[in-house]
Amino acid sequence: MAVFSTVAQPKHFRRSALWLALVSSPVVYAEPVALDTIQVTADREAESDADSVVDAKSIERFLSADLEDIFAGEPEVSVGSSVGVAQKVYVRGLEDPLLNVSVDGATQAGVLFHHTGRIAVDPDLLKRVEVDTGAGKATAGAGALGGAIRFITKDPEDLLREGETVGALVKLGSFSNTKGYSASTTIFGRLNDQWSTLVSVNQSDHERYEDGNGDEVPGTDARQQVGMAKLVGHFANGQTLRLSHEIRNDEGERPQRPQWAISSFNKLYDLDGRRDTTTLNYGVAPEGNPWLDAEFTLYQSSAELEQNVADRWGRYFGFTRSIGGDLRNTSQLGDHNLTYGVDYREDKVNAGGEADKRAEEETGDVLGVYLQADVWLTQQLLLSAGARYDEYNLQDNNDQTFSEDAVSPNASLAWQVLDGLTLKAGYAEAFRGPMPRDAFKVDLAQNDPDLKGERAKNTEVGFDYVYQNFTLSAEVYRSEIKDAIADVLFGPAIYQNIGDLESDGYRIATGYQWNALSAGLSFHSNDAEVDGQPLTVYEHNLLGNTIGDTWVADLTYLWSHNLEFGWQGQFVQGIDDLETTVGTIDKPGYGVHDLFVNWLPTGNEDLRLTLAVKNVGDKQYLDHASNADYQGIAGYEGVVGMPAPGRDIRLGLAMRF
């Protein structure tokens, strides 16, 4: 938990932020010290106006291995399923297909199989993760109905020390629950004064995990290989070029529907996946030129999934591919700034059997133009307002064409009422037209000829308060997505506008630091429903899920510069008598505790030893973000998600050369 300090009014405020407080001060080791006023600077890499940020240190503390580990400390973000290939991310109850998700600016669009996830990242490569909750700024990208998630990977400069030309980082990890291991090697260096590069390779292998009852859970073994190469160049006139390529392979024996437990109708089959992403980022921000701060991103991302249902229809393949780009510039006008640009993306989905793997096809594209302004109305009052225009086109597998466009405005205010207290309020809209859908359904499902685009409306009010080493913040929100698109359960396989999706809730968070001890506590409550019907992943796959009230607490103590340890707890309140269209279900509550110890035996980062214990109490539970337990309803035996893993003792060794 970082400490917030009071922020002086900047003369050149380049962030389009609603907050007037900045996470900035270091941990204090001995006597308390006065915190200096922080001036916001024009450091592009440090800028972030995201609602929440998960940094590399938080990811490394618990030897994070998947999405659930990455977001464990974020009460507004939930991750369902304990198997990486099936993990789905929910922000305020809305599933990640309703978000704009990107890796280094490359949008991760498309869905391969509704019973698997669609986001895959290597935690070791991450510099930070930014989360926007709810429809927001025009710069969030096309189709950000429920917000955005941005994964940013490390540059060579993040690993190189001053004066260093070459280095290597070797990481080894062991996991007691899965009898598994992970091993990665990253080599980085400076080619000359302008260019630097890194190459990283990661291999992990896990057997089936055991749940809190000590029972082995079939279909949870996994073998993964991840490789990334990145080249970074810095040139005159504030120019920066980044070129990266990442490959990710995942293979294992999984249930036919990987997000459900093994049953008589959900047997084990081979399931293999791969994702390739190539990204080019170019930026230019000449010193002394307030009009030019441009960024250009060009990317191609492709993914494929192969399932071999050997005793039924055999091998089946799904493919997604996205090609796109974003060009934007930020101009400073005195104390104000203006960001404007254009983005474009073309998506393609293919599917088919072994005889013709790409027999089925859908293609779509979206072109967007956007403008976002941050204007200081007074020294204490910041107005952020903007709009984006998006045009969507779709050619589906049945030769139907759809074309829709709309303008999405937004406006928000941040008012520094007094030192340390900022009030904020905002309203934003987002639009998404019909786009290619689930690859594993493209040969069966059709689009309603009258299919309309989806429009989100998001309203929020809240405050941030900072007093010395104490912080307190809260917000209340209401999001509505009109004409939500889904393939209705038990109905004909037709994507149609099923009604209005609503997500209402509030969040409260507080933090305190006393000498070397920091503490945090946050709470999130959310109700998500479609036309009054609570969202469940079984009935509303690719839309959302109902999560119980969630508390996250953490304590971290820095014993010395070389030794740090801490605790994190997540407590989810149970939900009784949740009404669904097939009957009433319960979602029992649970509390899970995690511990970590980080030790630097040599006094620096040349050698780091980490001990992390996940689920210390060996709790048996079913995560609320996973598929709920429907087995109490006659005829629904076997419709249940996989239980969460039991206690997992993780040992990590990081050696830097």
Stockholm file with secondary structure:
# STOCKHOLM 1.0

chainA/1-657         MAVFSTVAQPKHFRRSALWLALVSSPVVYAEPVALDTIQVTADREAESDADSVVDAKSIERFLSADLEDIFAGEPEVSVGSSVGVAQKVYVRGLEDPLLNVSVDGATQAGVLFHHTGRIAVDPDLLKRVEVDTGAGKATAGAGALGGAIRFITKDPEDLLREGETVGALVKLGSFSNTKGYSASTTIFGRLNDQWSTLVSVNQSDHERYEDGNGDEVPGTDARQQVGMAKLVGHFANGQTLRLSHEIRNDEGERPQRPQWAISSFNKLYDLDGRRDTTTLNYGVAPEGNPWLDAEFTLYQSSAELEQNVADRWGRYFGFTRSIGGDLRNTSQLGDHNLTYGVDYREDKVNAGGEADKRAEEETGDVLGVYLQADVWLTQQLLLSAGARYDEYNLQDNNDQTFSEDAVSPNASLAWQVLDGLTLKAGYAEAFRGPMPRDAFKVDLAQNDPDLKGERAKNTEVGFDYVYQNFTLSAEVYRSEIKDAIADVLFGPAIYQNIGDLESDGYRIATGYQWNALSAGLSFHSNDAEVDGQPLTVYEHNLLGNTIGDTWVADLTYLWSHNLEFGWQGQFVQGIDDLETTVGTIDKPGYGVHDLFVNWLPTGNEDLRLTLAVKNVGDKQYLDHASNADYQGIAGYEGVVGMPAPGRDIRLGLAMRF
#=GR chainA/1-657 SS CCEEEEBCCCSSCCSCCSCSEEEEECCCCSSCCCCCCBCCCCCGGGCCCCSEEEEHHHHHHTTCCSHHHHTTTCTTEEEECSSGGGCEEEETTEEGGGSEEEETTEECCCCSCTTSCCCCCCGGGEEEEEEEESSCCGGGCTTCSSEEEEEEECCHHHHCCTTCCEEEEEEEEEETTTTEEEEEEEEEEESSSSEEEEEEEEEEEECCCBBTTSCBCTTCCEEEEEEEEEEEEEEGGGEEEEEEEEEEEEEEEEESSTTSCCBTTBCEEEEEEEEEEEEEEEEECCTTCTTCCEEEEEEEEEEEEEEEETTTTEEEEEEEEEEEEEEEEEEEETTEEEEEEEEEEEEEEEEEETTCTTCEEEEEEEEEEEEEEEEESSSSEEEEEEEEEEEEEEECTTSCEEEEEEEEEEEEEEEEEETTEEEEEEEEEEEECCCCCCGGGTTTCEECTTCCCEEEEEEEEEEEEEETTEEEEEEEEEEEEEEEEEECTTSCSEEEEEEEEEEEEEEEEEEEEETTEEEEEEEEEEEEEETTEECCTTTSTTTBCCCCCEEEEEEEEEEETTEEEEEEEEEECCEEEEEETTEEEEECCEEEEEEEEEECTTSSTTEEEEEEEESTTCCCCCCTTSCCCCTTSTTCTTCCCCCCBCCEEEEEEEEEC
#=GC SS_cons         CCEEEEBCCCSSCCSCCSCSEEEEECCCCSSCCCCCCBCCCCCGGGCCCCSEEEEHHHHHHTTCCSHHHHTTTCTTEEEECSSGGGCEEEETTEEGGGSEEEETTEECCCCSCTTSCCCCCCGGGEEEEEEEESSCCGGGCTTCSSEEEEEEECCHHHHCCTTCCEEEEEEEEEETTTTEEEEEEEEEEESSSSEEEEEEEEEEEECCCBBTTSCBCTTCCEEEEEEEEEEEEEEGGGEEEEEEEEEEEEEEEEESSTTSCCBTTBCEEEEEEEEEEEEEEEEECCTTCTTCCEEEEEEEEEEEEEEEETTTTEEEEEEEEEEEEEEEEEEEETTEEEEEEEEEEEEEEEEEETTCTTCEEEEEEEEEEEEEEEEESSSSEEEEEEEEEEEEEEECTTSCEEEEEEEEEEEEEEEEEETTEEEEEEEEEEEECCCCCCGGGTTTCEECTTCCCEEEEEEEEEEEEEETTEEEEEEEEEEEEEEEEEECTTSCSEEEEEEEEEEEEEEEEEEEEETTEEEEEEEEEEEEEETTEECCTTTSTTTBCCCCCEEEEEEEEEEETTEEEEEEEEEECCEEEEEETTEEEEECCEEEEEEEEEECTTSSTTEEEEEEEESTTCCCCCCTTSCCCCTTSTTCTTCCCCCCBCCEEEEEEEEEC
//
